[in-house]
Amino acid sequence: MLAHQIFDKLYWSSIPGIVYVDIPKERLDPDVTVIALLLDGPIELYKGEVSALESNL
């Protein structure tokens, strides 16, 4: 199991954040590294439009 972090996810927003998977340097191959992900279910890609926040009131 690898550690991961989620960035730019606001608790009040339906827009998902960005997930970064921490891969230890000793696990990296100098030529190519393949990572398999085991998901809990089907992946759901965000297809909404992201725009600037006009007001948070």
N, C-alpha and C positions, 0 to 999 in steps of 0.2 A: 504494500500500500504506500502510495506517495502522498505527501502533504499538498494542499492546495490553498489558494487564497482567492477571494472574490473582491474585485475592485469596481468602483463606480456604480454600485447598486444602492439606490436610495430606498430605505425601508417603506416609504409611502408611495413609491412609484411601481408601475407594472413593467417598466423597462428593465430587462435583466442586466446584470453586471457582466464583467469580463472575468473569466476564470483562468488563473495561471496555475499550472502544475509545477511544483518544485521538484526538479530532477537533480539528484546528487551528482557532482562532477565525476565521481568514481564509477557511476553507472553509464556515462556517456561513452560511445564508441568514437574513435577519431574519424571514421569514414561515414557511418550512418547509425542513427539510433531510431528504433521503432518503438512506439508506445501504444499499448492496447488499453482501451477504456472499457470498463464494465459498467454499464448504465443500469439504473433501477427500472427503466422502461423506455419506450420510444422517445427519441429526441424531439423536442419542440423548438424549432428555430423561430426567433423573433422576427416578424415581418412588418412591424409597424414603422412609422416615420418618426425619426428623432429630430427635434427642432430645439431652438433656444427657449429657455424658460422666460416667459414674458413677465409673469408676476407670480409670487408665491402667497398671495393673500387670498 
